[in-house]
Amino acid sequence: MRLAWREGFAVEITMSADEYCEYIMGETNVEAAIAADLSETDARHDFDQIFAPLFAGGARRVGFESELALARRAGDEQAAID
């Protein structure tokens, strides 16, 4: 496979503190820490200590840097995407 096209872009989603906490709990090394004996309750408490001030006014727009990449088989002579 070889890279045929790539483009970076930003995505913004409005999230409540609870929604962001659920995202953090599943998208970082929290799962590994829980597997290594950190309780989920302690992980959520740590989240509250770190992020609660950011959500004190309610839901916020959270930005994510993203990238879309397309690959094709090496040797494929199909025209590149414009």
C-alpha positions as a printed NumPy array, in Angstrom:
array([[  0.   ,   0.   ,   0.   ],
       [  1.102,   3.531,  -0.609],
       [ -0.392,   6.838,   0.367],
       [ -2.527,   8.306,  -2.427],
       [ -4.025,  11.3  ,  -0.653],
       [ -4.107,  12.88 ,   2.787],
       [ -5.879,  15.883,   4.279],
       [ -5.966,  17.225,   7.816],
       [ -8.987,  18.97 ,   9.268],
       [-10.468,  20.007,  12.6  ],
       [-13.741,  18.768,  14.068],
       [-15.575,  20.547,  16.891],
       [-18.247,  18.848,  18.976],
       [-20.262,  20.336,  21.832],
       [-19.883,  18.108,  24.894],
       [-21.052,  18.193,  28.472],
       [-18.636,  17.304,  31.269],
       [-20.209,  13.825,  31.473],
       [-19.877,  13.281,  27.707],
       [-16.255,  14.423,  27.745],
       [-15.525,  12.183,  30.721],
       [-16.929,   9.177,  28.831],
       [-14.739,  10.076,  25.852],
       [-11.643,  10.397,  28.047],
       [-12.411,   7.129,  29.83 ],
       [-12.4  ,   5.233,  26.547],
       [ -9.841,   7.065,  24.424],
       [ -6.779,   7.338,  26.653],
       [ -4.682,   5.071,  28.83 ],
       [ -7.399,   5.136,  31.496],
       [ -8.427,   1.608,  30.521],
       [ -4.836,   0.446,  30.983],
       [ -4.635,   2.212,  34.348],
       [ -7.88 ,   0.554,  35.457],
       [ -6.495,  -2.813,  34.367],
       [ -3.429,  -2.016,  36.524],
       [ -5.631,  -1.559,  39.637],
       [ -6.74 ,   2.087,  39.404],
       [-10.44 ,   1.997,  40.21 ],
       [-12.886,   3.53 ,  37.753],
       [-14.19 ,   5.644,  40.64 ],
       [-10.691,   7.032,  41.236],
       [-10.241,   7.7  ,  37.505],
       [-13.526,   9.636,  37.391],
       [-12.537,  11.56 ,  40.528],
       [ -9.238,  12.515,  38.897],
       [-11.157,  13.622,  35.797],
       [-13.378,  15.86 ,  37.959],
       [-10.354,  17.42 ,  39.636],
       [ -8.672,  18.201,  36.323],
       [-11.549,  19.089,  33.992],
       [-14.482,  20.249,  36.15 ],
       [-13.331,  23.897,  36.088],
       [-13.43 ,  23.87 ,  32.275],
       [-17.072,  22.752,  32.286],
       [-18.24 ,  24.952,  35.174],
       [-20.3  ,  27.042,  32.738],
       [-21.927,  24.004,  31.115],
       [-21.285,  22.218,  27.83 ],
       [-18.321,  23.369,  25.728],
       [-17.126,  22.954,  22.181],
       [-14.241,  20.497,  22.113],
       [-11.862,  20.462,  19.145],
       [-10.178,  17.433,  17.661],
       [ -7.434,  17.47 ,  15.032],
       [ -8.213,  14.769,  12.482],
       [ -6.747,  13.364,   9.316],
       [ -8.263,  11.421,   6.44 ],
       [ -5.869,   9.315,   4.411],
       [ -6.451,   7.119,   1.375],
       [ -4.054,   4.41 ,   0.28 ],
       [ -3.881,   2.201,  -2.767],
       [ -1.968,  -0.904,  -3.689],
       [  1.541,  -0.255,  -4.916],
       [  1.625,  -0.575,  -8.69 ],
       [ -2.037,   0.401,  -9.115],
       [ -2.061,   2.861, -12.017],
       [ -5.494,   4.345, -11.191],
       [ -5.521,   8.14 , -11.406],
       [ -4.786,  10.002,  -8.168],
       [ -7.641,  11.728,  -6.414],
       [ -7.829,  15.444,  -7.276]])
